Structures are given as structure tokens and as C-alpha cells.
Amino acid sequence: MEHDAKAVNVVKPLTLFQEKDFTLLVTGQFISALGDKLHYIALGVLIYRLTGSALEVGKMTLATFLPYLLFGLIAGAYVDRWEKKRTMITADLLRAVFVGLIPLLISYSINLVYVLSFLSTTANLFFSPAKMAVIPALFTKEKILTATSLAETAENITEILGYAMAGLWITFVPIQKVFYIDSLTFVFSAVLIYAMTFQFEAQNSGEDNFEEENKSHIFQDIIEGLSYIRETKVLARTLLTYCLVLLLFSGFNPLIFVYALDTLKTSNFGLGILEASAAVGITAGSTLLAVWGSNLNKEKLIFSGYFLSGLTIAILGVFPWYPLAVIGFFLTGVSNSLFLLPVQSIFQEETETFMRGRVFSARFALTRIAYMGSISLLTYGAAQIGVGAIYCLSGSVLLAGTMMLACLSYFRVKKDPQAYPNDSTQW
């Protein structure tokens, strides 16, 4: 456990791997994330092959995110009550079963695949907030962004490998075998989590159990999580702008299959290269934040990421040319790291230990609702006016919205600078 509370100006990223639990966590997530990338590409291509419909690809994505709408807030309340280690292991083993069943049931009905995706995501609802609670418990505040960036960098490297491998794999090997590989990676992750000490959880278990036993109802926990976000201004402001931005453009992601295979007329391998290019961008951005992020202004990083995303998506819509798309996808990867990691870091830094499950799950649920809304809007729009046109429209609106939000933030701080002396998002 990291006990040094002394603030430092520069955090050396590699020294964080001296923490055993952090190393095991990152390793397990690296392996399981690699399998997920293979699974994601294989499933998207398989559904598009079977149906030839952008709406069906959208349905797959909606099935994946629907659990956030139904159970997102409830999951966080239970995660705060349960042991984090046991929760993560159980979730991993359940996901191994659900993913492993996909190649066995897809021949009966594609709707069964949507059900399995729904169940797998439901298990992930309990895994993710428990995982997010580990890093802020292991490290002091000034190291959280660096640790988060390192964890994301490791996971994003799997996108480079996984998406490129997926393009080759589904060309030469039956797609069904990809799902068995992903299933095994969840088992591997569960084994490594079992090896973690979770010392922070053991130290607090007595007090936490006493408090949890006296809580009256899950609904009360949900209200407390939402109230905590509303009353913590930096969390409320960050989450509100993040959800608005996601509503504008996050539906871009499931349309990648249609954009690559239909608009760009590329092959499965070409699709894998595009996804890998985005992963290289995310990895590059995450690495830069891991090295220098502790000294950078989080709100400026977030707005820079929003702006770059809008600009890139709009250009991809206007100029559907494969070489340009490779560069564009790289830039979307960079832009995603610029806003995603600071947002996540702000939530980890500003949330007290006993509220993390509820707050993190509330964030997951609300952002996924925004994502689902964006998917519905953009996939419907793509069916009406085409993917290129919807990319252009989405990117343009995001650009305008980002400039408006940045101006509002600038004048807010300028009007009353004394109100934000220690605000982590101060301009």
C-alpha cells in the first residue's frame, strides 16, 4: 500500500509498478482487454455479414449498453457493500461463461447473441466500479492521474495488437474461435485478481461492514451517490459536460464498421488497421499523460480532446479516403485519451472512499445513457443520410459545442478566480 502523502512535482511512472496489487491488476486487465478487442471486431463483422444492416450493428451496441440504463445505479450501491476482490473475480468468471457461449448459440438465433452481450455487460457493471476503486486506494492524490494513465496505456496497447490481430484472424481463422480466446482471458484475469492482497480492503473491512449493515435500502444508496455528485461542483460540472459531448458524437464508434466496409470499401484487414490506428493514438495520448499529465491542467486537456474529436470526425465525413482515415482514427485516439483520462482522474480524486462504488456507477450509468442516445440518433441518421454526412454533422456540432463550453468555463473562472483557488479544473 502506498502510504507516502507528501506531494511531489513529478511522478515517475514506472515506480508505481512497485505496488504489487497495481502490477497484478494491470497485467490481468492487459490480457482480458486483448481478448475483448478480438471479440469486439469479430462480433461486429459477424453481425454485419449476417444482416448487412447498420441498424443491426447499432442494436448490438445498444444491447451492450442497455444494462447501464437498467442496473447501472443499483450495481454501484451493491459494490460499496460487497468485497471488491470477490466482486471482481465473480464478474470475470461470469463474463468468461457468457462470452464462451456466443459461438455455441449464434447459429440458433442472433437475438441470443444480444442477450449474451447484455449479460456480459451486466457482469461488467459490477467489475468496473470495483476496479476503479483500487487505484485511488493504492496511491496518493498526485499519483492517481499517472497510475490511471499507466493502466489505460497498458490496456490501449492491447487495442493496437488486438484490432490488428483481429483483422488477420477473421480472414484466415473461423471467427467463432475468437470468443473462446476472450473467455479464457477472463479466467486469467480472475486468477491474477485472486493473487492480489487487497490490503486496503482488509484494513477497512470492520468499519465498512458495520456501516453497511446499518444502511436501510439500496435506493437510499443510489440517491446518496447522485446527491454526492450534484453537491460536489467539480464532479457535477465535469459529468454534465461529458454527457453532453457523448450525446453529440459517441455514436461514431459503432458506425466504424459501416464506414470502413461500406463507405471506404476496405477489407476486414483494413478495418482492423483503422481500429489499430485509433488504438495507437490512445496509447500515445495515454503515455504522454502518464509522463507529463500530473503537471497539466485537466480542464484544458478535456476541452482540447473534445475539440480535436469534433474536428477529426467532421473531416472524416467530408473526405472519405482510406489513407486520411488512418490518420484521422489515430487523432481520434489521441483526443479520446485527452478527455477520458482527466475525467476519470477527477472522479477518482474528488470522491471519498466510502462513496466510490455509488459515484463511479452513477457516472457509468449516466454516460452510457448518453452513449445509447447518441447511438440511436447517429445510427438512425446514418440510415437516412449516410455515414459520411452524419460524421460531418456530428463533428461540426461537437466543435461548436466545445467552443461554447470552453468560453463559459473561461468566463466563470475569470469572473470569480477566488472561488477556484484549488480547483483541479481551474484555467
C-alpha positions as CSV (number, residue, x, y, z in Angstrom):
1,M,0.0,0.0,0.0
2,E,1.2,3.5,-0.8
3,H,1.5,5.5,2.4
4,D,3.6,8.5,1.4
5,A,1.3,11.5,1.4
6,K,4.0,14.0,0.5
7,A,3.2,15.9,-2.6
8,V,5.7,15.7,-5.5
9,N,6.0,17.8,-8.6
10,V,6.9,14.9,-11.0
11,V,5.7,11.4,-10.6
12,K,7.9,8.7,-12.1
13,P,5.5,6.3,-13.8
14,L,7.5,3.1,-13.6
15,T,8.0,3.3,-9.9
16,L,4.2,2.8,-9.4
17,F,4.7,-0.9,-10.5
18,Q,6.5,-1.5,-7.2
19,E,3.0,-1.8,-5.8
20,K,2.2,-5.5,-6.2
21,D,-1.6,-5.1,-6.4
22,F,-1.3,-2.5,-9.1
23,T,1.0,-4.7,-11.2
24,L,-1.3,-7.7,-11.0
25,L,-4.3,-5.6,-11.8
26,V,-2.7,-4.0,-14.9
27,T,-1.4,-7.4,-16.1
28,G,-4.8,-9.1,-15.7
29,Q,-6.6,-6.2,-17.5
30,F,-4.0,-6.2,-20.3
31,I,-4.7,-9.9,-21.1
32,S,-8.5,-9.7,-20.8
33,A,-8.6,-6.4,-22.8
34,L,-6.6,-8.1,-25.6
35,G,-9.3,-10.8,-25.8
36,D,-12.0,-8.2,-25.8
37,K,-10.6,-6.4,-28.8
38,L,-10.6,-9.6,-30.8
39,H,-14.1,-10.3,-29.6
40,Y,-15.4,-6.8,-30.5
41,I,-14.1,-6.8,-34.1
42,A,-15.2,-10.4,-34.7
43,L,-18.7,-9.8,-33.3
44,G,-19.3,-6.6,-35.3
45,V,-18.1,-8.1,-38.6
46,L,-20.1,-11.3,-38.0
47,I,-23.3,-9.4,-37.4
48,Y,-22.8,-7.1,-40.3
49,R,-22.1,-10.2,-42.5
50,L,-25.2,-12.0,-41.3
51,T,-27.5,-8.9,-41.6
52,G,-25.8,-6.3,-43.8
53,S,-27.6,-3.7,-41.7
54,A,-26.1,-0.7,-39.9
55,L,-29.2,-0.8,-37.6
56,E,-28.4,-4.3,-36.5
57,V,-24.8,-3.3,-35.6
58,G,-26.4,-0.5,-33.7
59,K,-28.7,-3.0,-31.9
60,M,-25.7,-5.0,-30.9
61,T,-24.1,-1.9,-29.3
62,L,-27.4,-0.9,-27.6
63,A,-27.7,-4.5,-26.2
64,T,-24.2,-4.0,-24.7
65,F,-25.1,-0.6,-23.1
66,L,-28.7,-1.2,-22.1
67,P,-27.6,-2.7,-18.7
68,Y,-26.2,0.6,-17.7
69,L,-29.6,2.1,-18.1
70,L,-31.3,-0.6,-16.1
71,F,-28.8,-1.6,-13.5
72,G,-26.0,1.0,-13.5
73,L,-27.0,2.9,-10.3
74,I,-28.0,-0.3,-8.5
75,A,-24.7,-2.0,-9.2
76,G,-22.7,0.8,-7.6
77,A,-24.7,0.6,-4.4
78,Y,-24.0,-3.1,-4.1
79,V,-20.3,-2.7,-4.9
80,D,-20.0,-0.4,-2.0
81,R,-21.5,-3.1,0.2
82,W,-19.6,-6.1,-1.1
83,E,-15.9,-7.1,-1.0
84,K,-14.2,-5.7,-4.1
85,K,-12.0,-8.7,-4.6
86,R,-14.8,-11.2,-4.6
87,T,-16.9,-9.0,-6.8
88,M,-14.2,-8.7,-9.4
89,I,-13.5,-12.4,-9.5
90,T,-17.1,-13.4,-9.8
91,A,-17.7,-10.8,-12.5
92,D,-14.8,-12.1,-14.5
93,L,-15.9,-15.8,-14.3
94,L,-19.4,-14.9,-15.3
95,R,-18.1,-13.0,-18.3
96,A,-16.0,-16.0,-19.3
97,V,-19.2,-18.1,-19.4
98,F,-21.3,-15.6,-21.3
99,V,-18.6,-14.9,-24.0
100,G,-17.8,-18.6,-24.4
101,L,-21.5,-19.3,-25.2
102,I,-21.7,-16.9,-28.1
103,P,-20.2,-19.3,-30.8
104,L,-22.4,-22.1,-29.5
105,L,-25.7,-20.2,-29.6
106,I,-25.3,-17.8,-32.6
107,S,-26.3,-20.5,-35.1
108,Y,-29.7,-20.7,-33.3
109,S,-30.6,-17.0,-33.2
110,I,-28.7,-13.7,-33.5
111,N,-31.0,-12.5,-30.7
112,L,-29.3,-14.9,-28.3
113,V,-26.0,-13.1,-29.0
114,Y,-27.6,-9.8,-28.0
115,V,-28.8,-11.5,-24.8
116,L,-25.3,-12.8,-24.0
117,S,-23.8,-9.4,-24.7
118,F,-26.4,-7.9,-22.3
119,L,-25.5,-10.4,-19.6
120,S,-21.8,-9.9,-20.1
121,T,-22.1,-6.1,-19.8
122,T,-24.3,-6.6,-16.6
123,A,-21.4,-8.5,-15.0
124,N,-19.0,-5.7,-16.1
125,L,-21.3,-3.2,-14.3
126,F,-20.1,-4.7,-11.0
127,F,-16.5,-5.2,-12.1
128,S,-15.7,-1.7,-13.3
129,P,-16.6,0.4,-10.2
130,A,-14.8,-2.2,-8.0
131,K,-11.7,-1.9,-10.3
132,M,-11.8,1.9,-10.3
133,A,-11.8,1.9,-6.5
134,V,-8.5,0.1,-6.4
135,I,-6.2,2.8,-7.8
136,P,-7.2,5.7,-5.6
137,A,-6.9,3.4,-2.6
138,L,-3.4,2.4,-3.5
139,F,-1.9,5.8,-4.3
140,T,-1.9,9.3,-3.1
141,K,-3.9,12.0,-4.9
142,E,-1.0,13.4,-7.0
143,K,-0.2,9.9,-8.4
144,I,-3.8,9.0,-9.4
145,L,-3.7,10.5,-12.9
146,T,-0.3,8.9,-13.6
147,A,-1.5,5.5,-12.3
148,T,-4.7,5.8,-14.3
149,S,-2.8,6.7,-17.4
150,L,-0.4,3.8,-17.0
151,A,-3.3,1.4,-16.6
152,E,-5.1,2.8,-19.7
153,T,-1.8,2.8,-21.7
154,A,-1.4,-0.9,-21.0
155,E,-5.0,-1.6,-21.9
156,N,-4.7,0.6,-25.0
157,I,-1.7,-1.3,-26.3
158,T,-4.0,-4.3,-26.5
159,E,-6.1,-2.3,-28.9
160,I,-3.1,-1.9,-31.2
161,L,-2.4,-5.7,-31.0
162,G,-6.0,-6.9,-30.7
163,Y,-7.5,-4.9,-33.6
164,A,-4.6,-5.7,-35.9
165,M,-4.7,-9.4,-34.9
166,A,-8.5,-9.5,-35.3
167,G,-8.3,-8.3,-38.9
168,L,-5.9,-11.2,-39.7
169,W,-7.7,-13.7,-37.5
170,I,-11.1,-13.4,-39.0
171,T,-9.6,-13.5,-42.5
172,F,-7.9,-16.9,-42.1
173,V,-9.4,-18.5,-39.0
174,P,-13.1,-19.2,-38.1
175,I,-14.5,-16.2,-36.2
176,Q,-16.1,-18.5,-33.6
177,K,-12.6,-19.3,-32.0
178,V,-12.1,-15.7,-31.1
179,F,-14.8,-15.9,-28.5
180,Y,-13.2,-18.9,-26.8
181,I,-9.9,-17.0,-26.5
182,D,-11.7,-14.0,-24.9
183,S,-13.4,-16.3,-22.5
184,L,-10.0,-17.7,-21.3
185,T,-8.6,-14.2,-20.8
186,F,-11.4,-13.5,-18.3
187,V,-10.4,-16.7,-16.4
188,F,-6.7,-15.5,-16.4
189,S,-7.8,-12.1,-15.1
190,A,-9.7,-13.7,-12.3
191,V,-6.7,-15.8,-11.2
192,L,-4.5,-12.6,-11.0
193,I,-7.1,-10.8,-9.0
194,Y,-7.2,-13.7,-6.6
195,A,-3.5,-13.3,-6.1
196,M,-3.9,-9.6,-5.2
197,T,-3.8,-8.8,-1.4
198,F,-6.4,-6.0,-1.4
199,Q,-4.7,-4.8,1.8
200,F,-6.7,-1.6,1.8
201,E,-9.9,-3.5,1.8
202,A,-8.8,-5.8,4.7
203,Q,-7.8,-2.8,6.8
204,N,-11.2,-1.1,6.4
205,S,-13.4,-4.2,6.4
206,G,-14.5,-4.0,10.1
207,E,-15.7,-0.4,9.9
208,D,-17.2,-0.7,6.5
209,N,-19.2,-3.8,7.4
210,F,-20.6,-2.1,10.4
211,E,-21.7,0.9,8.3
212,E,-23.1,-1.3,5.5
213,E,-25.2,-3.4,7.9
214,N,-26.9,-0.3,9.2
215,K,-27.9,1.0,5.7
216,S,-31.6,0.8,5.2
217,H,-32.1,0.3,1.5
218,I,-30.3,0.2,-1.8
219,F,-32.5,3.0,-3.1
220,Q,-31.1,5.3,-0.4
221,D,-27.6,4.4,-1.5
222,I,-28.4,5.4,-5.1
223,I,-29.8,8.7,-4.0
224,E,-26.7,9.3,-1.9
225,G,-24.5,8.7,-4.9
226,L,-26.4,11.0,-7.2
227,S,-26.6,13.7,-4.4
228,Y,-22.9,13.4,-3.8
229,I,-22.2,14.2,-7.5
230,R,-24.7,17.1,-7.5
231,E,-23.3,18.6,-4.4
232,T,-19.6,18.3,-5.5
233,K,-19.4,21.1,-8.0
234,V,-16.4,19.8,-9.9
235,L,-17.9,16.4,-10.3
236,A,-21.3,17.8,-11.4
237,R,-19.8,20.2,-13.9
238,T,-17.4,17.5,-15.3
239,L,-20.1,14.9,-15.7
240,L,-22.7,17.2,-17.2
241,T,-20.4,18.5,-20.0
242,Y,-19.0,14.9,-20.6
243,C,-22.6,13.5,-21.1
244,L,-23.5,16.4,-23.4
245,V,-20.4,15.7,-25.5
246,L,-21.0,12.0,-25.6
247,L,-24.6,12.6,-26.8
248,L,-23.2,14.6,-29.7
249,F,-20.6,12.2,-31.1
250,S,-20.1,8.9,-29.2
251,G,-22.4,7.1,-31.7
252,F,-19.4,7.4,-34.1
253,N,-18.0,4.2,-32.7
254,P,-20.5,1.5,-33.8
255,L,-20.7,3.1,-37.2
256,I,-17.0,2.4,-37.8
257,F,-17.9,-1.0,-39.2
258,V,-20.2,0.6,-41.8
259,Y,-17.9,3.5,-42.5
260,A,-14.9,1.1,-43.2
261,L,-16.6,-1.7,-45.0
262,D,-19.2,0.4,-47.0
263,T,-18.1,4.0,-47.3
264,L,-14.3,3.3,-47.6
265,K,-14.8,-0.1,-49.3
266,T,-12.0,-1.6,-47.4
267,S,-11.4,-5.2,-46.3
268,N,-11.7,-6.8,-42.9
269,F,-7.9,-6.4,-42.5
270,G,-8.3,-2.7,-43.5
271,L,-11.0,-2.3,-40.7
272,G,-8.5,-3.9,-38.2
273,I,-5.8,-1.4,-39.3
274,L,-8.2,1.5,-38.7
275,E,-9.1,0.3,-35.3
276,A,-5.4,-0.3,-34.5
277,S,-4.6,3.2,-35.7
278,A,-7.1,4.6,-33.2
279,A,-5.5,2.4,-30.5
280,V,-2.0,3.7,-31.3
281,G,-3.4,7.2,-30.9
282,I,-5.0,6.4,-27.5
283,T,-1.8,4.7,-26.4
284,A,0.3,7.7,-27.5
285,G,-2.0,10.1,-25.6
286,S,-2.1,7.9,-22.5
287,T,1.7,7.6,-22.4
288,L,2.1,11.4,-22.7
289,L,-0.4,11.9,-19.8
290,A,1.4,9.3,-17.7
291,V,4.7,11.1,-18.1
292,W,3.6,14.8,-18.0
293,G,-0.1,14.7,-17.0
294,S,0.4,15.4,-13.3
295,N,1.6,19.0,-14.2
296,L,-1.2,19.8,-16.8
297,N,-4.5,21.5,-16.3
298,K,-7.2,18.9,-16.5
299,E,-10.0,21.1,-17.9
300,K,-7.8,22.4,-20.7
301,L,-6.9,18.8,-21.6
302,I,-10.6,17.8,-21.6
303,F,-11.7,20.6,-23.9
304,S,-8.6,20.0,-26.2
305,G,-9.8,16.4,-26.5
306,Y,-13.4,17.4,-27.3
307,F,-12.2,19.9,-29.9
308,L,-9.8,17.5,-31.7
309,S,-12.5,14.8,-31.7
310,G,-15.0,17.1,-33.4
311,L,-12.6,18.4,-36.0
312,T,-11.3,14.9,-36.9
313,I,-14.8,13.4,-37.2
314,A,-16.0,16.2,-39.4
315,I,-13.0,15.9,-41.7
316,L,-13.5,12.1,-42.0
317,G,-17.1,12.7,-43.0
318,V,-16.2,15.2,-45.7
319,F,-13.2,13.3,-47.1
320,P,-13.8,9.5,-47.0
321,W,-10.3,8.5,-48.2
322,Y,-8.7,5.5,-46.6
323,P,-5.1,6.9,-46.0
324,L,-6.7,10.0,-44.5
325,A,-8.9,7.8,-42.4
326,V,-5.9,6.0,-40.9
327,I,-4.5,9.4,-39.8
328,G,-7.9,10.5,-38.6
329,F,-8.5,7.4,-36.5
330,F,-5.1,8.0,-34.9
331,L,-6.1,11.5,-34.0
332,T,-9.5,10.4,-32.6
333,G,-7.5,8.0,-30.4
334,V,-5.3,10.8,-29.1
335,S,-8.3,13.0,-28.5
336,N,-10.1,10.3,-26.5
337,S,-7.2,10.0,-24.1
338,L,-7.1,13.8,-23.7
339,F,-10.6,13.9,-22.2
340,L,-11.3,10.4,-20.9
341,L,-8.3,10.1,-18.6
342,P,-8.7,13.5,-16.9
343,V,-12.4,12.9,-16.4
344,Q,-11.7,9.6,-14.8
345,S,-8.9,11.1,-12.7
346,I,-11.1,13.9,-11.4
347,F,-13.7,11.4,-10.3
348,Q,-11.1,9.3,-8.5
349,E,-9.5,12.3,-6.8
350,E,-12.7,14.0,-5.7
351,T,-14.7,11.0,-4.4
352,E,-14.3,9.8,-0.9
353,T,-13.5,6.1,-0.3
354,F,-16.9,5.1,1.1
355,M,-18.8,6.6,-1.9
356,R,-16.7,5.3,-4.7
357,G,-18.9,2.4,-5.8
358,R,-22.0,4.6,-5.9
359,V,-20.4,7.6,-7.6
360,F,-18.5,5.6,-10.2
361,S,-21.5,3.5,-11.1
362,A,-23.7,6.7,-11.3
363,R,-21.1,8.1,-13.7
364,F,-21.0,4.9,-15.7
365,A,-24.8,4.7,-15.9
366,L,-25.3,8.4,-16.9
367,T,-22.5,8.3,-19.5
368,R,-23.9,5.1,-21.0
369,I,-27.3,6.6,-21.2
370,A,-25.8,9.5,-23.2
371,Y,-23.9,7.0,-25.3
372,M,-27.1,5.0,-26.0
373,G,-28.9,8.2,-27.0
374,S,-26.1,9.1,-29.4
375,I,-26.1,5.6,-30.9
376,S,-29.8,5.8,-31.5
377,L,-29.5,9.3,-33.1
378,L,-26.4,8.6,-35.2
379,T,-27.4,5.1,-36.5
380,Y,-30.8,6.4,-37.5
381,G,-29.2,9.4,-39.1
382,A,-26.7,7.3,-41.0
383,A,-29.6,5.1,-42.3
384,Q,-31.3,8.3,-43.6
385,I,-28.5,10.5,-45.0
386,G,-25.4,8.2,-44.9
387,V,-22.5,7.7,-42.6
388,G,-20.3,10.4,-44.1
389,A,-22.9,13.1,-43.7
390,I,-23.7,12.1,-40.2
391,Y,-20.0,12.1,-39.3
392,C,-19.7,15.7,-40.7
393,L,-22.8,16.9,-38.9
394,S,-21.8,15.3,-35.6
395,G,-18.2,16.6,-35.7
396,S,-19.4,20.1,-36.6
397,V,-21.9,20.3,-33.7
398,L,-19.2,19.0,-31.3
399,L,-16.8,21.7,-32.5
400,A,-19.3,24.4,-31.9
401,G,-20.4,23.0,-28.6
402,T,-16.8,22.7,-27.3
403,M,-16.0,26.3,-28.1
404,M,-19.2,27.4,-26.3
405,L,-18.3,25.3,-23.2
406,A,-14.7,26.5,-23.1
407,C,-15.8,30.1,-23.3
408,L,-18.3,29.6,-20.5
409,S,-15.7,27.9,-18.3
410,Y,-13.1,30.7,-19.0
411,F,-15.5,33.5,-18.0
412,R,-16.7,31.5,-15.0
413,V,-13.2,31.4,-13.6
414,K,-12.3,34.9,-14.7
415,K,-15.4,36.4,-13.0
416,D,-14.6,34.9,-9.7
417,P,-11.0,33.5,-9.5
418,Q,-11.0,33.3,-5.7
419,A,-13.8,30.8,-5.9
420,Y,-11.5,28.2,-7.6
421,P,-8.1,28.5,-5.8
422,N,-7.6,24.7,-5.5
423,D,-10.0,23.6,-8.2
424,S,-8.3,20.8,-10.2
425,T,-10.0,22.0,-13.3
426,Q,-9.0,25.7,-12.9
427,W,-7.9,27.6,-16.0
